Amino acid sequence: MPSIYDVIVIGAGPAGSTAATELAQAGLKVLLIDKAKLPRNKVCGGGLVLKAFDLLPEEAQNVVERFCTTVDLHFASSGLTFSVTRPYPIITMVERKKLDSALIEHACSKGVHFTDKTSCISIKEADNKSKHVKLLTSFGEIKAHFVVASDGALGKIGRLLNLPEERILIHALETRIEISKVNEALENARFDFDACPSGYGWVFPKKDHFSVGILSHIKGLGLKQYLIQYLKKLKFSLDSVNHAKGALIPVSPRRKFAYWNRILFAGDALGWVDPIVAEGISGAIISGKLASKAIIKGCLDPEKVQKSYIKGIQKHLFSNFSFSSFLANVVYHHPVFRDLCFKLYGQEISEVLTDIISGKKSYKWLLWWPFNYLQALYLFPGRISRILIN
Ligand SMILES: Cc1cc2nc3c(=O)[nH]c(=O)nc-3n(C[C@H](O)[C@H](O)[C@H](O)COP(=O)(O)OP(=O)(O)OC[C@H]3O[C@@H](n4cnc5c(N)ncnc54)[C@H](O)[C@@H]3O)c2cc1C
């Protein structure tokens, strides 16, 4: 393995593989490392929203397990259920092991040098003398002009650099259940917003199994008991509970330290995940693309790279964040108000939310389009009287 690269990418999830591919395509000498032995699994629902699926290279689109064109939303506390159907797959189901391997293979086909079982143990920032970032890995020391830190939600690059933890990380628990004759009719992606306090449960059907899980915005909740309740409610076997795996999801990003001295944070290490549905694969791919674009456009000049990256993530990721996190706060911390809104406009909200997560509309559109308010006001009296009569 050569010891100097233009860019070293730490972590071969969707963010890292995407960044590495685009950098190599631009002719840069790129090393992609991952501490895990590949193929590795990643605790994840494996649900790709349309905007994530559309960003994948063709090779990676071949790993699809199932297309879900209908999504069901359940609210047990108010007894409400909404269904949204689209002519396109709202969520495309994949297995992360296969998706991530396909993305790495694609990166290698574009000239990326990839090595697994290689952990970044320590990192030394560039100084005026060296102009290189130095990494100590399990295979020795390597250097690069730039580093893309895409080492996931639990990655330690930020900590090794002593950067303050700006991200808010929430807990999730996921397990898999074999599809059998008893449950094979469950074909839609399903979300249950009262499966646990301040969170939701999901059922994502794959080829031969379901990904079933639960997440909550409350720290230290003890998710296992809620997963058991959820499985019971769905009449699934409880055997899978012992195989459930926990993981963290960042629902608020690194804002001040997205870039630090030739190091660009991407994916969960940057921390951009949709705060309402906790979808992070599109943000991982987009931030990977933006990091590579900044390095290429900035011609390896740190000041230009920093400026371009910060501008890119502001425009393409963070600009919607304040409003989406406000809505997440309503959904997860004000259930009474949430249920009233869903009683009044549940189908409309579900439709709009679907368009937003698919990438057809943005949170900003919801906020700034006056017709939304006029429509709400127009529908309000009729809906209120119907609720009162019932
Ligand atoms: C339970 C759960 C369910 C989810 N469901 C969905 C879903 O259905 N849809 C969706 O869009 N998002 C989902 N997410 C979020 C999604 O999984 C993440 O946003 C996405 O995986 C982020 O990709 P990434 O490339 O940033 O990081 P990761 O995919 O986590 O990859 C990081 C990589 O870095 C490597 N690494 C870490 N440290 C080092 C080191 N020191 N040296 C070398 N390598 C290192 C790791 O081995 C890993 O391979 C879910 C998350 C969880 C926890």
PDBQT file of the ligand as one rigid body, heavy atoms in Angstrom, charges set to zero:
ROOT
HETATM    1  C1  LIG A 401     -31.633   0.941  13.403  1.00  0.00    +0.000 C 
HETATM    2  C2  LIG A 401     -31.399   1.896  12.270  1.00  0.00    +0.000 A 
HETATM    3  C3  LIG A 401     -32.273   1.879  11.181  1.00  0.00    +0.000 A 
HETATM    4  C4  LIG A 401     -32.037   2.748  10.104  1.00  0.00    +0.000 A 
HETATM    5  N1  LIG A 401     -32.865   2.653   9.025  1.00  0.00    +0.000 NA
HETATM    6  C5  LIG A 401     -32.657   3.451   7.959  1.00  0.00    +0.000 A 
HETATM    7  C6  LIG A 401     -33.434   3.295   6.788  1.00  0.00    +0.000 A 
HETATM    8  O1  LIG A 401     -34.296   2.422   6.688  1.00  0.00    +0.000 OA
HETATM    9  N2  LIG A 401     -33.196   4.148   5.749  1.00  0.00    +0.000 N 
HETATM   10  C7  LIG A 401     -32.229   5.104   5.801  1.00  0.00    +0.000 A 
HETATM   11  O2  LIG A 401     -32.073   5.874   4.843  1.00  0.00    +0.000 OA
HETATM   12  N3  LIG A 401     -31.447   5.254   6.911  1.00  0.00    +0.000 NA
HETATM   13  C8  LIG A 401     -31.621   4.434   7.964  1.00  0.00    +0.000 A 
HETATM   14  N4  LIG A 401     -30.798   4.541   9.064  1.00  0.00    +0.000 N 
HETATM   15  C9  LIG A 401     -29.701   5.511   9.018  1.00  0.00    +0.000 C 
HETATM   16  C10 LIG A 401     -28.577   4.968   8.119  1.00  0.00    +0.000 C 
HETATM   17  O3  LIG A 401     -28.250   3.656   8.519  1.00  0.00    +0.000 OA
HETATM   18  C11 LIG A 401     -27.328   5.850   8.203  1.00  0.00    +0.000 C 
HETATM   19  O4  LIG A 401     -27.711   7.192   8.064  1.00  0.00    +0.000 OA
HETATM   20  C12 LIG A 401     -26.324   5.499   7.114  1.00  0.00    +0.000 C 
HETATM   21  O5  LIG A 401     -25.867   4.177   7.272  1.00  0.00    +0.000 OA
HETATM   22  C13 LIG A 401     -25.099   6.434   7.192  1.00  0.00    +0.000 C 
HETATM   23  O6  LIG A 401     -24.132   6.010   6.287  1.00  0.00    +0.000 OA
HETATM   24  P1  LIG A 401     -22.576   6.369   6.515  1.00  0.00    +0.000 P 
HETATM   25  O7  LIG A 401     -21.884   6.014   5.257  1.00  0.00    +0.000 OA
HETATM   26  O8  LIG A 401     -22.453   7.733   7.021  1.00  0.00    +0.000 OA
HETATM   27  O9  LIG A 401     -22.101   5.446   7.732  1.00  0.00    +0.000 OA
HETATM   28  P2  LIG A 401     -22.113   3.881   7.957  1.00  0.00    +0.000 P 
HETATM   29  O10 LIG A 401     -22.987   3.209   6.985  1.00  0.00    +0.000 OA
HETATM   30  O11 LIG A 401     -22.380   3.689   9.411  1.00  0.00    +0.000 OA
HETATM   31  O12 LIG A 401     -20.600   3.440   7.653  1.00  0.00    +0.000 OA
HETATM   32  C14 LIG A 401     -19.539   3.848   8.469  1.00  0.00    +0.000 C 
HETATM   33  C15 LIG A 401     -18.388   2.893   8.237  1.00  0.00    +0.000 C 
HETATM   34  O13 LIG A 401     -17.225   3.396   8.919  1.00  0.00    +0.000 OA
HETATM   35  C16 LIG A 401     -16.474   2.300   9.417  1.00  0.00    +0.000 C 
HETATM   36  N5  LIG A 401     -15.607   2.806  10.497  1.00  0.00    +0.000 N 
HETATM   37  C17 LIG A 401     -15.971   3.313  11.688  1.00  0.00    +0.000 A 
HETATM   38  N6  LIG A 401     -14.909   3.707  12.394  1.00  0.00    +0.000 NA
HETATM   39  C18 LIG A 401     -13.822   3.442  11.625  1.00  0.00    +0.000 A 
HETATM   40  C19 LIG A 401     -12.424   3.617  11.808  1.00  0.00    +0.000 A 
HETATM   41  N7  LIG A 401     -11.923   4.156  12.934  1.00  0.00    +0.000 N 
HETATM   42  N8  LIG A 401     -11.583   3.229  10.828  1.00  0.00    +0.000 NA
HETATM   43  C20 LIG A 401     -12.060   2.680   9.679  1.00  0.00    +0.000 A 
HETATM   44  N9  LIG A 401     -13.386   2.489   9.451  1.00  0.00    +0.000 NA
HETATM   45  C21 LIG A 401     -14.263   2.878  10.409  1.00  0.00    +0.000 A 
HETATM   46  C22 LIG A 401     -17.540   1.312   9.888  1.00  0.00    +0.000 C 
HETATM   47  O14 LIG A 401     -17.041  -0.020   9.940  1.00  0.00    +0.000 OA
HETATM   48  C23 LIG A 401     -18.619   1.492   8.793  1.00  0.00    +0.000 C 
HETATM   49  O15 LIG A 401     -18.475   0.538   7.756  1.00  0.00    +0.000 OA
HETATM   50  C24 LIG A 401     -30.981   3.685  10.140  1.00  0.00    +0.000 A 
HETATM   51  C25 LIG A 401     -30.113   3.699  11.231  1.00  0.00    +0.000 A 
HETATM   52  C26 LIG A 401     -30.301   2.812  12.280  1.00  0.00    +0.000 A 
HETATM   53  C27 LIG A 401     -29.350   2.826  13.432  1.00  0.00    +0.000 C 
ENDROOT
TORSDOF 0
